Amino acid sequence: MILIFTGNGKGKTTAALGQAVRAIGNGKKVLMIQFIKGPFKSGEDYFAEKFSRGSTSGSLEVEPREKDLQIMKTGRGFVGILGDKLPFSEHKKAAQKGLELATKAINPPVGGEKYDLIILDEINNAVDLKLVKAVDVLKIIKGVSEKTDIILTGRNAPKSFIKIADIVTEMKEVKHIFNKNKHSMKKGIEY
């Protein structure tokens, strides 16, 4: 199945992590590749380290299959906002690395790591920001095994993603404190 969590409201990554918890509870193995977020740690990183023997190493060639949840941060931080001073080319290079990791995870080589659920966190944003091309993402996810579920998160999901998805949920912002105070990100709620 292909699921999409999109929209301007809060909760896209949170919903994907909820699906990850459900999958892990049912004995599944989960990989989350974060395309925008990073290099800072957020609550999900600490959770993966503490509760599911996870790794945030950014490499598929890590320890043996003992991780329930693996999080790979390929992003270099938020693009063009919140004090971002990196050149666009650095963000694009990082997103391309994320796409390479997604390719290996979704279509693993013989003997490669296999995941039951793969979350491409903020991939919709990466496409919208022109860090990666929608057509390249589609090539990768169209080759996914029926045994593997894919979640695509982020604002502005491309119509081409929505067309092939099995489930699409749009988070709608009704009210958010961030609109009152531009620096109101709260640990444990926003990250």
BAFI-3210 file (N, C-alpha, C; in Angstrom, 3 decimals, decimal comma, padded with zeros to 6 digits):
// residues 191
n [1|2|3|4|5|6|7|8|9|10|11|12|13|14|15|16|17|18|19|20|21|22|23|24|25|26|27|28|29|30|31|32|33|34|35|36|37|38|39|40|41|42|43|44|45|46|47|48|49|50|51|52|53|54|55|56|57|58|59|60|61|62|63|64|65|66|67|68|69|70|71|72|73|74|75|76|77|78|79|80|81|82|83|84|85|86|87|88|89|90|91|92|93|94|95|96|97|98|99|100|101|102|103|104|105|106|107|108|109|110|111|112|113|114|115|116|117|118|119|120|121|122|123|124|125|126|127|128|129|130|131|132|133|134|135|136|137|138|139|140|141|142|143|144|145|146|147|148|149|150|151|152|153|154|155|156|157|158|159|160|161|162|163|164|165|166|167|168|169|170|171|172|173|174|175|176|177|178|179|180|181|182|183|184|185|186|187|188|189|190|191]
n.u [000,832|000,358|000,587|-000,345|000,389|-000,492|-000,857|-001,477|-001,645|-000,516|000,988|001,684|004,171|003,943|001,652|002,666|004,621|002,957|001,784|004,098|004,597|002,372|002,931|005,384|004,501|003,154|005,139|006,634|009,224|010,637|011,600|012,537|013,169|014,361|013,901|014,142|014,370|016,878|020,266|019,701|018,544|015,395|012,369|011,577|014,002|015,278|013,437|013,710|016,344|016,168|013,922|013,519|015,840|017,019|018,681|020,331|022,094|022,330|023,027|022,532|024,024|024,479|024,350|023,469|020,186|018,488|017,053|013,985|012,946|014,391|015,933|016,881|018,540|018,734|018,470|019,475|018,435|015,837|014,785|015,681|014,344|013,879|016,435|018,187|021,234|022,554|023,765|021,505|022,253|023,514|021,393|019,998|021,799|021,862|019,200|019,194|020,885|019,205|017,246|018,708|019,187|016,537|015,924|017,581|016,443|013,739|013,882|015,637|018,997|020,030|020,113|020,089|018,968|015,651|012,539|009,340|007,721|008,223|009,019|008,974|009,831|008,795|009,125|007,334|007,621|010,283|010,046|008,344|010,011|011,839|014,061|014,236|012,943|009,540|008,977|011,210|010,903|008,507|009,319|010,856|009,047|007,101|008,173|007,941|007,622|004,718|004,624|005,643|004,917|004,478|004,961|004,378|005,224|004,534|003,921|001,968|001,622|002,407|000,181|000,567|001,536|-000,651|-002,467|-001,562|-001,640|-002,978|-004,201|-004,951|-004,447|-005,317|-003,980|-005,444|-004,898|-006,353|-005,909|-002,903|-000,270|002,125|001,561|001,089|003,428|006,413|008,549|007,814|008,188|007,745|009,401|008,852|006,321|006,424|008,863]
n.v [-001,194|002,270|005,141|008,495|011,353|014,550|018,153|021,388|021,360|020,432|017,285|015,321|013,873|012,867|011,243|009,334|008,212|007,108|005,077|003,609|002,732|001,078|-000,846|-001,909|-002,968|-005,110|-006,804|-005,919|-004,470|-001,267|001,532|004,887|007,542|010,706|013,532|016,340|017,223|017,594|018,362|018,042|016,369|014,843|014,003|011,467|010,313|009,879|008,110|005,915|005,150|004,504|002,770|000,987|-000,120|001,234|003,028|005,995|006,361|006,877|005,076|002,114|-000,106|-001,114|-002,369|-005,885|-007,348|-006,193|-004,067|-002,458|-000,047|002,135|005,185|007,441|010,340|012,428|014,958|018,444|020,276|022,781|024,195|027,281|028,644|029,567|030,575|029,301|028,924|027,508|026,685|026,159|024,030|022,269|021,303|020,022|018,028|016,496|015,595|014,019|011,995|010,858|009,855|007,887|006,134|005,432|004,066|001,779|000,669|000,233|-001,335|-003,680|-004,982|-008,382|-010,201|-007,883|-005,415|-005,747|-004,154|-003,740|-001,545|001,565|004,848|007,849|010,629|013,936|013,935|014,913|017,669|017,890|017,386|019,512|021,663|021,332|019,735|017,086|015,103|014,453|012,406|010,756|009,788|008,399|006,351|004,812|004,049|002,689|000,246|-001,201|-003,975|-006,010|-006,710|-004,689|-001,628|001,837|005,130|008,461|011,646|015,143|018,570|019,717|017,443|015,936|015,713|013,456|011,621|011,360|010,211|007,533|006,548|004,560|005,354|008,579|011,224|014,412|016,851|019,480|022,756|024,360|025,990|027,291|027,812|028,760|030,712|032,956|033,358|033,283|031,754|029,460|026,712|023,682|021,387|017,938|018,269|019,599|018,630]
n.w [000,000|-000,607|001,208|001,871|003,719|003,899|003,476|005,089|007,811|011,155|011,941|010,063|009,908|012,458|012,234|010,470|012,094|014,015|012,490|012,147|014,773|015,123|013,122|014,055|016,458|015,453|014,730|012,572|010,482|010,287|008,325|008,304|006,239|006,416|004,616|004,766|007,411|009,874|010,697|013,350|016,356|017,013|018,822|017,789|017,057|019,518|020,591|018,837|019,403|022,139|022,597|020,449|019,598|017,502|014,781|013,768|011,728|008,971|007,033|005,177|005,602|008,365|011,704|012,382|011,677|013,974|014,601|015,091|014,309|012,147|011,610|009,196|008,605|006,022|005,240|005,360|006,999|007,352|004,337|003,179|005,225|008,723|009,429|007,663|006,033|004,176|000,899|-001,840|-003,442|-001,673|-000,138|-002,159|-002,954|-000,615|-000,555|-002,838|-001,996|-000,082|-001,786|-003,107|-000,959|-000,431|-002,792|-002,557|-000,285|-000,945|-003,214|-002,578|-002,912|-003,641|-000,700|000,729|003,165|004,345|004,565|006,107|006,240|004,814|005,302|003,692|004,722|004,530|001,790|-000,074|000,265|-000,530|-003,251|-003,978|-003,422|-005,363|-004,950|-005,479|-008,202|-008,986|-010,810|-010,546|-007,950|-008,270|-010,042|-008,332|-006,241|-007,641|-008,125|-005,824|-003,609|-003,016|-000,419|001,019|002,561|001,842|002,997|002,260|003,224|003,930|002,983|000,164|-001,629|-004,680|-007,500|-009,035|-007,186|-005,492|-007,220|-007,558|-005,009|-002,294|000,033|001,087|003,212|004,279|006,283|007,898|008,801|011,463|013,627|014,921|017,136|016,193|014,338|015,849|017,313|015,942|016,781|018,224|018,492|020,094|022,119|021,962|021,001|018,464|017,607]
ca.u [000,000|001,015|-000,182|000,165|-000,057|-000,138|-001,660|-000,792|-001,776|000,461|000,663|002,009|005,211|003,389|000,785|003,540|005,227|001,896|001,725|005,313|004,363|001,419|003,638|006,347|003,701|002,756|006,334|007,182|010,455|010,319|012,654|012,110|014,204|013,913|014,489|014,369|014,765|018,233|020,904|019,335|017,748|014,044|011,849|011,562|015,359|015,501|012,588|014,328|017,525|015,839|012,908|013,457|017,188|017,171|019,906|020,158|023,415|022,314|023,573|021,815|024,956|024,811|024,302|022,549|018,752|017,978|016,341|012,583|012,771|015,641|015,693|018,029|018,367|019,578|018,283|020,437|017,653|014,749|015,321|015,317|013,607|014,425|017,862|018,972|022,255|023,207|023,416|020,471|022,922|023,776|020,113|019,679|022,718|021,395|017,950|019,565|021,385|018,009|016,614|019,539|018,887|015,173|016,003|018,148|015,520|012,499|014,262|016,927|019,785|019,971|020,738|020,008|018,001|014,252|011,651|007,912|007,167|009,245|008,455|009,774|009,349|008,984|009,431|006,478|008,293|011,505|009,613|007,821|011,155|012,678|015,280|014,153|011,859|008,434|009,102|012,229|010,288|007,530|010,059|011,290|007,945|006,322|008,824|007,875|006,997|003,401|004,831|006,174|004,066|005,226|004,275|004,974|004,705|004,925|002,960|001,938|001,834|002,130|-001,006|001,006|001,623|-002,028|-003,115|-001,187|-001,760|-004,152|-004,806|-004,429|-005,045|-004,851|-004,049|-005,877|-004,641|-007,454|-005,269|-001,561|000,401|003,229|001,104|001,182|004,812|007,188|009,571|007,089|008,311|007,833|009,995|007,862|005,119|006,855|010,064]
ca.v [000,000|003,573|006,098|009,867|012,313|015,841|019,268|022,452|021,159|019,651|015,893|014,410|012,967|012,224|010,163|008,292|007,528|006,281|003,865|002,846|002,070|-000,009|-001,880|-002,543|-003,766|-006,321|-007,544|-005,423|-003,691|000,045|002,488|006,250|008,405|012,090|014,281|017,751|017,377|017,198|017,246|018,014|015,222|015,117|012,969|010,153|009,763|009,368|006,935|004,815|004,714|003,992|001,730|-000,008|-000,499|001,825|003,720|007,177|006,471|007,331|004,050|000,841|-001,152|-000,983|-003,592|-006,924|-007,096|-006,188|-002,806|-002,413|001,248|002,786|006,527|008,005|011,759|012,839|016,396|019,372|021,273|023,396|024,885|028,677|029,226|029,377|030,908|028,437|029,652|026,585|026,847|025,250|022,835|021,347|020,669|019,140|016,885|015,683|014,943|012,967|010,881|010,234|009,099|006,689|005,225|004,938|003,085|000,540|000,107|-000,188|-002,402|-004,095|-005,967|-009,724|-010,231|-006,559|-005,165|-005,699|-003,445|-003,933|-000,200|002,576|006,199|008,895|011,792|015,230|013,762|015,831|018,973|017,812|017,539|020,868|022,583|020,962|019,045|015,836|015,129|013,526|011,265|009,866|009,143|007,444|005,191|003,998|003,448|001,776|-001,062|-001,743|-005,283|-005,957|-006,974|-003,468|-000,444|003,092|006,352|009,701|012,758|016,501|019,462|019,821|016,175|016,063|014,989|012,147|010,741|011,134|009,326|006,124|006,173|003,811|006,154|009,948|012,015|015,794|017,529|020,854|023,615|025,189|026,979|026,872|028,866|029,279|031,923|034,070|033,509|032,569|030,900|028,751|025,257|023,082|020,057|016,924|018,522|019,880|017,863]
ca.w [000,000|-000,575|001,998|001,831|004,733|003,321|003,958|005,825|009,250|011,890|012,196|008,966|010,399|013,647|011,763|009,922|013,240|014,596|011,661|012,453|016,069|014,845|012,364|014,956|017,382|014,746|014,342|011,301|010,517|009,710|007,994|007,992|005,665|006,561|003,502|005,057|008,807|010,211|011,375|014,771|016,794|017,488|019,707|017,175|017,098|020,869|020,730|018,091|020,148|023,464|022,686|019,392|019,190|016,162|014,432|012,929|011,129|007,594|006,160|005,231|005,991|009,783|012,478|011,912|011,773|015,334|014,769|014,688|013,666|011,769|011,070|008,486|008,300|004,902|005,071|005,970|007,715|006,615|003,163|002,973|006,357|010,073|009,475|006,777|005,286|003,254|-000,517|-002,318|-003,986|-000,559|000,165|-003,284|-002,851|000,515|-000,967|-003,791|-001,171|000,473|-002,864|-003,304|000,155|-000,647|-003,879|-001,992|000,702|-001,597|-004,141|-002,012|-003,648|-003,056|000,619|001,347|004,244|003,904|005,482|005,880|006,088|004,535|005,371|003,059|005,460|003,860|000,363|-000,843|000,332|-001,339|-004,643|-004,126|-003,399|-006,510|-004,516|-006,239|-009,181|-008,717|-011,704|-009,982|-006,788|-008,806|-010,567|-007,188|-005,477|-008,485|-008,084|-004,466|-003,414|-002,363|001,012|001,631|002,530|001,708|003,425|001,765|004,017|003,594|002,324|-001,299|-002,329|-006,115|-007,993|-009,529|-006,015|-005,029|-008,193|-007,373|-003,595|-001,837|001,097|001,169|004,281|004,281|007,567|007,678|009,951|011,930|014,478|015,322|017,909|015,389|013,648|016,797|017,735|014,922|017,389|019,270|018,369|021,424|022,179|022,313|020,207|017,094|017,250]
c.u [000,871|000,072|000,475|-000,462|000,437|-001,002|-000,848|-000,859|-000,657|000,024|001,023|003,066|004,697|002,481|001,611|004,204|004,209|001,734|002,936|005,143|003,425|002,118|004,605|005,625|003,230|003,954|006,973|008,448|010,246|011,585|012,001|013,321|013,656|014,662|014,796|014,960|016,190|019,117|020,542|018,495|016,380|013,559|011,868|012,942|015,649|014,663|013,243|015,531|017,153|014,942|012,946|014,818|017,514|018,501|019,563|021,445|023,426|022,906|022,761|022,722|025,403|024,654|023,357|021,099|018,252|017,164|014,900|012,313|014,138|015,279|016,987|017,708|019,317|019,484|019,349|019,727|016,623|015,296|014,774|014,516|014,350|015,943|018,750|019,944|022,982|022,836|022,373|021,088|023,228|022,505|019,753|020,538|022,266|020,115|018,229|020,118|020,205|017,303|017,394|019,277|017,494|015,160|016,510|017,180|014,262|012,749|015,620|017,667|019,661|020,755|020,688|018,933|016,593|013,398|010,204|007,206|008,323|008,546|009,444|009,251|009,764|009,380|008,574|007,091|009,530|011,166|009,157|008,952|012,137|014,044|015,388|012,970|010,813|008,575|010,137|011,691|009,310|008,202|010,430|010,099|007,076|006,916|008,728|007,155|005,636|003,508|005,310|005,176|004,951|004,347|005,078|004,377|005,171|003,814|003,035|002,273|001,509|000,911|-000,630|001,161|000,212|-002,733|-002,791|-001,372|-003,045|-004,928|-004,144|-005,193|-004,440|-005,057|-004,378|-005,620|-005,888|-006,892|-003,903|-000,868|001,543|002,843|001,139|002,636|005,676|008,257|008,956|007,170|008,558|008,371|008,931|006,542|005,506|008,060|010,459]
c.v [001,250|004,533|007,462|010,651|013,670|016,927|020,254|022,290|020,328|018,189|014,898|013,391|012,197|011,058|009,008|007,506|006,669|004,988|002,982|002,077|000,879|-001,157|-002,644|-003,434|-005,072|-007,071|-007,107|-004,604|-002,412|000,864|003,830|007,004|009,819|012,967|015,732|017,904|016,884|018,410|017,139|016,781|015,682|013,907|011,577|009,500|009,150|008,120|005,725|004,264|003,981|002,750|000,682|-000,398|000,037|002,509|004,947|007,435|007,015|006,326|002,775|-000,281|-000,939|-002,339|-004,639|-006,585|-007,212|-004,931|-002,942|-001,138|001,848|004,121|007,026|009,444|012,109|014,340|017,202|020,470|021,899|024,327|026,306|029,329|028,960|029,556|030,042|029,285|028,754|026,898|025,794|023,939|021,814|020,594|019,645|017,876|015,940|014,931|013,821|011,740|010,129|009,373|007,816|005,664|004,613|003,868|001,753|-000,133|-000,466|-001,346|-002,955|-005,088|-007,330|-009,723|-008,905|-006,483|-005,084|-005,055|-003,719|-002,603|000,763|003,924|007,159|010,218|013,075|015,095|014,684|017,229|018,987|017,968|018,978|021,908|022,332|020,419|017,695|015,958|014,081|012,267|010,267|009,113|008,074|006,193|004,244|003,297|002,528|000,368|-001,753|-003,094|-005,105|-006,176|-005,734|-002,328|000,798|004,233|007,541|010,845|014,085|017,259|019,299|018,518|016,354|015,227|013,595|011,143|010,360|010,130|007,856|005,635|005,392|004,597|007,529|010,676|013,407|016,389|018,998|021,660|024,446|026,328|026,425|028,046|029,504|030,562|033,158|034,398|032,657|031,644|030,057|027,238|024,664|021,648|019,064|017,094|018,702|019,064|016,929]
c.w [000,000|000,138|001,880|002,975|004,256|003,945|004,773|007,340|009,845|011,923|011,116|009,391|011,614|013,259|011,204|011,052|013,979|013,819|011,935|013,763|015,874|014,112|013,260|015,961|016,773|014,167|013,041|011,536|009,710|009,470|007,701|007,455|005,711|005,553|003,817|006,462|009,040|010,156|012,867|015,097|017,263|018,284|019,102|017,156|018,466|021,122|020,065|018,839|021,434|023,445|021,594|018,848|017,809|015,972|013,612|012,148|009,709|006,630|006,282|005,700|007,431|010,443|011,889|012,223|013,197|015,599|014,291|013,889|013,396|011,139|010,440|008,134|007,157|004,671|005,776|006,739|006,798|005,536|003,072|004,096|007,654|010,117|008,602|005,954|004,285|001,815|-000,922|-002,808|-002,892|-000,166|-000,920|-003,241|-001,732|000,146|-001,970|-003,056|-000,555|-000,554|-003,164|-002,201|000,003|-001,729|-003,351|-001,025|000,047|-002,563|-003,708|-002,901|-002,950|-001,746|001,347|002,413|003,682|004,987|005,097|005,620|005,875|004,471|004,714|003,599|004,770|002,389|-000,499|-000,867|-000,556|-002,822|-004,885|-004,181|-004,544|-006,099|-005,215|-007,191|-008,831|-009,568|-011,174|-008,769|-007,265|-009,357|-009,437|-006,537|-006,327|-008,485|-006,733|-004,448|-002,741|-000,866|001,766|001,463|002,511|002,208|002,903|002,573|003,456|002,898|000,816|-002,018|-003,807|-006,519|-008,479|-008,386|-005,558|-005,939|-007,933|-005,940|-003,326|-000,785|001,092|002,261|004,243|005,666|007,288|008,946|010,245|012,777|014,880|015,992|017,126|014,661|014,550|017,112|016,814|015,511|018,505|019,162|019,755|021,328|022,638|021,581|018,734|016,657|018,371]
res [m|i|l|i|f|t|g|n|g|k|g|k|t|t|a|a|l|g|q|a|v|r|a|i|g|n|g|k|k|v|l|m|i|q|f|i|k|g|p|f|k|s|g|e|d|y|f|a|e|k|f|s|r|g|s|t|s|g|s|l|e|v|e|p|r|e|k|d|l|q|i|m|k|t|g|r|g|f|v|g|i|l|g|d|k|l|p|f|s|e|h|k|k|a|a|q|k|g|l|e|l|a|t|k|a|i|n|p|p|v|g|g|e|k|y|d|l|i|i|l|d|e|i|n|n|a|v|d|l|k|l|v|k|a|v|d|v|l|k|i|i|k|g|v|s|e|k|t|d|i|i|l|t|g|r|n|a|p|k|s|f|i|k|i|a|d|i|v|t|e|m|k|e|v|k|h|i|f|n|k|n|k|h|s|m|k|k|g|i|e|y]
***
